[in-house]
Amino acid sequence: MDRERAVAARPQVVGAVGLAVAGAFVAALLVLMQTTTYDTWGGLLVGPALVALSLPAFARQAAREGDRRLFWLLLLALILKLCGSLARLYIAYGVYGTGADAAGYHDSGVALAERFRAGNFDTGLESLVGTNFVRLLAGIVYTVIGPSRLGGYFVFSWLAFWGLFSFYRAITIAVPEGRARTYAHLLFFLPSMLFWPSSIGKDAWMVFTLGIVALGAALLLSGRTWRGLAIAGPGLWLGAMVRPHIAGMLGVALAVVYLLHRPWKGTRRLPIARKAVALAGLIVIALLLVSRTEEFLRESNINPRAGVTVALQEVRSRTSQGGSEFIPSILDSPGRAPIAVVTVLFRPFPIEAHNPQALASALEATFLLLLSLIRCRWLLAALRSIRRRAYVAVALTYTGLFILGFSSFGNFGILARERVQLLPLFLVMVAIPLRQSGTEPTERAAPSGAR
């Protein structure tokens, strides 16, 4: 009887809490409108609007998996992601006082938005790649929401969240035996994923585009060729507009695995002609990304034709500065692989941290190291599953390429920030439990609608 009363009273409690929150929000908005500019209070309009736009997708995913709790998990993840924007904004302007790269993107975006609103669509930018592409994005965002710095942070953080959501969708499609909830908890709630890709900048955009590619790869490798290519292709192109070397790594990994993998049990075998067309498309995309990467390296004054070792040494010299520098272990021989793996994935260690920000990064890296050691058998299971699950092979190949490329970085701050482009795929390998008695793990697989 008491339980029935509690259940009956629950909607009333939720409604009362909702009204209280709405009242507090309106009061805070009115106060801020009187004491601050749109640059600040405009964000209080943008944030709730982004949450409201996301709710239908959360409901669909929860219905797809038959788990109402997933709706609340995704909602909490998004709210915390937007709170990460507040933390990133405070650190950039309150602690460092410069605003970091986001300040330049914000100023350029405001100027471009003024042109666009006036009907002048000449950007005045020399090109629309790299840094200029992010400036253009900021201009488009401010054209829609107005010149609110906080609102801009929220929008970019929101885009990064949808990249993470796409990574989550990918594992439910391509690795149905995986621990989807374990993966979701790590993916959405690791501090670095909440913090780094939560400001106006390249990190948020790359997490967004890499997630799109991952979802396309999951569909492609699960037999839905055209839909997978239609999603992965634009994702790779959009990522290459900002960081072609990162998009190139994932593009090459996908093309190689698609070429070598065999359909596993339960996946329909594709006609040879259809697979050949898909493979040709992937190879063309991969070659274009490699070409764009070579151009990117030249623009960065790194000679791509001097050899891998020389290029890595040049990257080392450019990143070993700024107060968080260390001597990297460049992966130029197999004997250096263990140190390179540990460095790229799990450093800095707590004893290497010299400020609160570095300590937070070190504690998370140590947690990931301990998790990997505890689940070393899961990692081995993931390695053994690459013949059955091509998506895992893509994650492993991309992880290897990323470690090769970033083993030359000699700055813990840069490494921690760049690592957010690796973690979503690395975490796949700690979310695949051991097979029992020669069968697939018994955890609830994603429903057919999620596949």
N, C-alpha and C positions, 0 to 999 in steps of 0.2 A: 504493500500500500504506500509506504513512504517512497519507494522507488518510483511508483507511478506518479506520485505528486511531484517528485523531482523532475521527472521527464516532462510533465505537463507545464511546469514552471520554467523550464529551460528557455523556450522562445521569449518569454517575458523578460528574463534576465538578459538575454542577448540583445533584445530591443532596448532595454534600459541602458545597457553599456554602450550600445551604438549611439543612442541619443546624447549620452554624456560626452562621448568622444567627439561627436559632431558639434556639440555646443562649445566644447573647449577649442576645437579647431577654428570655428567661426570667430570666437573671441580673440584668439591669437592672431588670426588674419587681420581683424579690424585694428588691433593694436599695432601690428607691424606696418600696415598701410599708412598709419599716421606717423610712424617713427623711422621708417626705412623707405628705400626706393623699390621700384619694380625689380631691380636687379636681385633683390632678396625675396620680397614677398611674392613675386611672380612664381617662384619655385613651389610655394605652398599650393598654388593652383595646378601646376603641372604634375607634381607627384601623385596626388589622389586621382587625377585624370588617367595617368598611366596605369595605376592599380586597377581602376575600374575597367579600362580597356582589356586588361589581362584576365579578368575573372571568367569570361566565357571559355577561354582556352583551358584554364585550370579545370573547369567543370567537365569539359570534354575529355581531358586526359584522365580525370578521376573515373568518369563513366567508362572509358575505354578499358581501364584496368580493373574496374569493379571494386574500387576502394575509395570511399568518401574521405578517408583521412588524408589521401594524397592532395586533395584540394587545399586543405589547411596547411600542409607541409609546403606546397608551392607558394601559397600566399605569404607564409612566414618568410620563406626564402627571398621573395621579391621585396618585402618590407625591409629586411635586413640588408639586402643589396642596395636599396636606396639610402639606407642609413650609412652604408659604406661611402656613399657620395659625400655625406656630411663630414665624415671623418677625413676623407681625402681632401675636401675643401679646407677644413681646419688646418690640416698638416701643411698644405701648400701655402696658405696665406697667413695662418696664425703662428705656425712654428718657423717655417722657412722665410716667410714674408715676401716671396717672389712670385708665388702662383705657379712656379715651374712652367713646363711647356704649355699647360692648359691656359695660362694667361695670354700667351700669344695667339692660340687658337680662338680664344674668346674674343679678343680685340678684332682679329681678322673676320670672324664670323659676324660680329655686330656691323662692321663696315660693309660686308657683302650683303647682309640682310637689308640694310638701308638702300642699296642699289636695287636689289630684287624687288622690294616693295614699291620702288619708284618706277618699275618697269624696265630697268636697265639690267640686262642679264650678261653683260660683259664682265667677267670676273676680274680681269686685269692680272691674272696669275699667269706665269710663264708656262706652266704645265698643270695638269690635274692628277698628278701622281705623288706619292709620298706625303710629305708634310702639307703640300698644297691641297691634296685630296681631303685631308682632315679639316683644313680651313674651309673648303667648299661645303663639307658636311655641316660644320658649325653654322655657316651662313644659311643653309637650307633649314636647319633646326630653328634658328632665331627668326627666320621669315615666318615660320608657323607659330611659334610660342611667344615671340617677342624677345627683346634683349635681356633675358634673365640668366645671370651666371649660374645660380643654383638650379634653375630649370634646365640649363644646358647639361650640367653635371648629371641631373636625374635622367635625362633622355639617353645619354651615352651609357649610363649604368644600366638602364632598362634594356638597351640593345644588347649589352653584354649578358644580361640575364637570359635573354632569349637564345643567345648562343649556348649558354649552359643548359637550358631546357632542351635544345636540339641535341646536345651530347647525350642527355638523359634518354630522350626518345630513341636515339640511335642504339643504345645498348639494349633497350627493351625489344627492339626489332631484330637486331643481329645476334644478340647473345641472350636468348630467352632463359637460359639456365643460370645466368648471372644473378648476383644479389643486387637487385635493382634498388632496394631501399638503402643498403649499405653504400652503394655508389652515389645515390642522391644525397645522403647525409654528408659524405665527403665532398662531393662536387659543389653543392650549394652553400656549405657552411664552413669550409676552410677559410681562415682569416684572409689569406692572400687573394682568394677568389672574390671575397667580399670587398676587399680594399683596393687592390691595384687596378682592375678594369672597371673603375667606378668614377672616372672623370673624363672630361673632354680630351680625347687623345687617341693614340694608335692602339693602345692596349685593349680598350673596350671594343673597338672596331674589329680587331683581329680575333678576339674571343667570339664575337658575333659571327664573323664569316667562317672561322674554322668549325664552329658548331654546325653551320649550314652544310659545309662540306661533309662533316661526319655523318649527318643525317642522310645526305645523298648517297654516301658510300654504303651505309647500312642498307638502304633500299636497293642499290645497285647490286651489292653482293648477296642480297636475299632473293634475287631473281627479277626484281622490278626495274628492268634496265632503263627504259626511257624516262620514267619518273625520277630514278636515281641520277641519271645524267642531267636532267633538267634542273635539279636542285644543286648537285655538286659542281657542275660547270660554272654557273654564275657565282657560286660561293668562292670558287678558286679565283675567278677573275676579280671579284671585289676585294678579296684578300691581297691579291697581287698588286692592286692599285696602291696599297700602303706598304706592305712588307712582302715583296715577291719571293724572297728567300724562304720565308716561313711557308707561304702558300705552295712554293715549289717543292718543299720537303714532303708535304702531305700529298700533293699531286703525284709526285714520283712514287711514294709509298703505295698509293691507291692503284696506279697503273701497273706496278711490278706485281703486287698481290693479285690483281685481277687477271694478269697474264698467267700466273703460276698456279692459282688455286683450282681445286676441283670441287664441284658441287657436293655438299654434304647430304646425308640422308634427310629427307623431308623437304629439300629444296628442289624445285623443278629444274630440269636440265634445259639450258637455253639452246635454240637452234644455232648451228655453227655460224651462219651468216650474220645473225643478230649479235652474237657475241663478238664476231670480228669487227662489226661496225662500232660497237661500244668500245672495244679495245683500241681501235684506230682513233676514236675521239679522245680517249684518255691519253694516248701517246701524244697526239697533237697538242692537247692542253698542257701536258707535262713539258714538252719541248718549248712551248711558248713561255711557260713559267721559268724554265731554266734560262732562256734567252733574256727574259726580263730581269732575272736575278743577276746575270752577268752585267747588264746595263746598270743595275742598282749598285753593284760593287764598284764599278768604274766611277760612278757619281760620288761614291764615298772614298775615292782615291785609294781603292784597293785593287791591285792587279789580279784579275781572276785567272790569267794565263800563266802566272808565275809558279803555279803549283799549289796544291792544297796546303802543304806545310808552310810555305811562304805567306799565303793568304791568312792562315790562322795566326802566324806570328804578327802580321800587321794588325789584325784585330786585337790581339793581346796588347800591343803597344798603345792602341787607341783607348782601350777600356781600363787599363791599369792606372787609374788616377781618380781623384775625387774624394779621398778619405776612407773609402771602404775597399781599397785595392788589396789584392793578394797575388801570390805567384800561382798561376793556373797550371794544370797538368794537361797540356795540349795532346789530344788523341792522335798522335802521328805514328803510333806503333801499337800492336796488340798488348804489349806489356803495360801500357799506360791506361788500358781500358778500365780496370777496377777503380783507380783513383779518379778518372774522368767521370765515371758513372756516379760515384759518391759525391763528387763536387757539384755536378750539375743538378743532381736530384736532391741532395741532403745537406748542403752547406749554405750558410755558415753554421758552425757548431756554436753552442752557447758560450764557450770560452773565447770564441772569435768575435763576439759582439761587443761593440764599444759605445753603443747608445741605445736608448729604449726601442727605437724602430728596428735596429739590427737584432736586438734580443728577441723581439716578437717574431721576426722572421726565422731566427735560429730555433726557437721553441717549436714552431710549426714544422720546420725541416727535421728536427729531432723526432717529433711525433711520427712523421712519415717514415723515417728510418726505422723506428721501433715497430711500426705497423708492418712494414715490409719484412722485417726479420721474423716477427710473430707469424706472418702469413707467407713465409718463404715457400711452404708447400703449395699454397695457392698460386704463387707466382710460377712455380714449376708446372702446376696444372694448366695455367694459362699458356705457357710455352708449348705444352703437349697438345693443347687444343687448337693450335693454329692450322692444323690440317683439316679440322672440322669447322672451325669458325674463322673465316677469312677476315672478318672485321678485327679480330684480335691480332691477326698477322699485320694488318694495316697499323694498328696501334703500336705494335712492337717495332715495326720498321720505322715509323715516324719517330718513335722514342730514340732509336739508335741514331738516326740522322740528326736529330736535335742535339743529342749529346755530342756527336762529332762536331757539329757547327759551333756549339756554345762552350765546348771544353776550353776554348781559347780566351773566354771572357775572364778578365782579372779584376772584377769589381763586384762585390757581394750585393750591393744595392741594385745594380743593373741586372745581375743574374736572378735575384729574387723576383724582380718585376717581370722579366722576360719568361720566367718559368711558368707563369699562368697560361702560356700558350702550349705548354707540355702536359701539365697536370691532368686535364680532363681525359686525355688518352692514356697516360700512365696509370691512372686510377682504375681503368678497365681491368688491368691485370691483377689488382688486389681485390677484385669483386667477383671472381670466378671461383666458387668453392670446389673442393675435391669431388671427383666422381666416386660413387659408392657402389660396390658390388658389380662393377662393370657397366653401370647404367648412368644416365644423366643425373645430376643432383635433383633432389626432390623438392627444392623450394618452388613455390608457385611461379610458374612461367607467365609471361605477359599474355593476356588473352589474345585471341586471333585478331581482334580489331587493332591491337597495338603492333601487330606484326606486319 
